[in-house]
Amino acid sequence: MNSIETYPPPRVPLRPVLACAEFGNRGQVHRCPTVLDAGEIAQVTSGRVAVALALTALKLPPHAEVLIPAFHCSSMVEPVIWTGARPVFFRIKPTGAVDLEDIQARITPRTGALLVAHYFGFPQDMPRIRQFCDARGIALIEDCAHAFFGSVGGRPLGSFGDYACASPWKFFSAYDGGTLISSRHSLGQIRLVSAGWRYEMKAVINALEQSFDYGRLPIAQAILRWPLRTKDALLSWVKRRRAQPSPDIGPSALDGGFAFEPAWVDKSMSLISKALIRLAPNERVADTRRRHYTRLAEGLRDIPGARAFQRELPQGVIPHVFPLFVDAADTVFPALRRRGVPMLRFGEWLWEGVDETLCPTSASLSRHLAQFPCHQGLTDDEIDWMIGQIRETIIASRQSNNIQRVA
Ligand SMILES: *Cc1c(COP(=O)(O)O)cnc(C)c1O
């Protein structure tokens, strides 16, 4: 087995941490729609739990088949297996759009539901997909894990599916957060219980810790109106908690784990996460994400050997991240990690059996696509630093490649 290289922590935060920019919604009119406006909601601890609840609510017959895109993460597959259904993978197109012809070819009398994801915040053609499902009597689950914000034809994302799921923790400085949404069915039958005070504490401490790590604490403290004097006591308390980690307090999903844990299916979102999501200045968050995305797109344009996954940022799209396709992925991605550049690799691990024969696009994206943060907690200087690092690394990898070829 290869030894696994360990990388330094990212020099700038991969996702938002507690800071001024995370607050300010009180009394503000929501002009920027979110999945919370899309229908009835239930607030749970993670997106995968929301997927599981959606599948349960559909009451699929035993051995039903659920259509899942070949470009996915395990959070989209594990809940399907947990409910006893069978995942059937379908192709996506190079643009990230689901391939309806391929889906059509995979429909059987057992097909119960279709799961589609708005990759990185870019909406699928929902009116068309909705029509497709209605014509065939198939339920539609809309995966808004990357699309907390956004709308299509004036309708918020999350309102097209029979059920939709979201992962608000990916957009805010919240430790946990999954949302089940339905504009078509009542969620009244879903009973959630608190995960307990230790979990609530963990959610608070984790949010603070992330902020401490990036020196954003002073601002957060002022906002939270905690007397500055408690800062040291709080810090040493957090350190003591760190010395004796209790991994069983929260779902492993939230500590970087990939497993689906049925024990979390009936637990409600932590109170602090609910508050952070409600207090978020949606308009400002959305504008900042679009601005950072555009800055990254411009800064990374014209590098030989790399291109933006999406050519444009249409109106109404609020990106989760900036996805970049890199030819020399095998050398560039580890090099970027060594430099402390924050990066996600959605789809890096595909389910067993999903390969280039099943979907060439997914296999290629799995290997060559990385996502860089464009969240509201970053400064322009930090975005520029990332652009500089990415450019340098890609250009250096091409030069060393050429040298090797000459030698
Ligand atoms: C993150 C994610 C989910 C849900 O994951 P959680 O980590 O459980 O919140 C579902 N679908 C997609 C596309 C995702 O990226």
PDBQT file of the ligand as one rigid body, heavy atoms in Angstrom, charges set to zero:
ROOT
HETATM    1  C1  LIG A 501     -22.623  16.982   0.592  1.00  0.00    +0.000 C 
HETATM    2  C2  LIG A 501     -23.588  16.402  -0.323  1.00  0.00    +0.000 A 
HETATM    3  C3  LIG A 501     -24.741  15.711   0.118  1.00  0.00    +0.000 A 
HETATM    4  C4  LIG A 501     -25.078  15.488   1.553  1.00  0.00    +0.000 C 
HETATM    5  O1  LIG A 501     -23.990  15.350   2.326  1.00  0.00    +0.000 OA
HETATM    6  P1  LIG A 501     -23.864  15.679   3.879  1.00  0.00    +0.000 P 
HETATM    7  O2  LIG A 501     -22.376  15.673   4.029  1.00  0.00    +0.000 OA
HETATM    8  O3  LIG A 501     -24.495  14.537   4.569  1.00  0.00    +0.000 OA
HETATM    9  O4  LIG A 501     -24.494  16.980   4.207  1.00  0.00    +0.000 OA
HETATM   10  C5  LIG A 501     -25.636  15.274  -0.834  1.00  0.00    +0.000 A 
HETATM   11  N1  LIG A 501     -25.432  15.492  -2.139  1.00  0.00    +0.000 NA
HETATM   12  C6  LIG A 501     -24.361  16.168  -2.606  1.00  0.00    +0.000 A 
HETATM   13  C7  LIG A 501     -24.260  16.417  -4.076  1.00  0.00    +0.000 C 
HETATM   14  C8  LIG A 501     -23.386  16.625  -1.716  1.00  0.00    +0.000 A 
HETATM   15  O5  LIG A 501     -22.317  17.270  -2.186  1.00  0.00    +0.000 OA
ENDROOT
TORSDOF 0
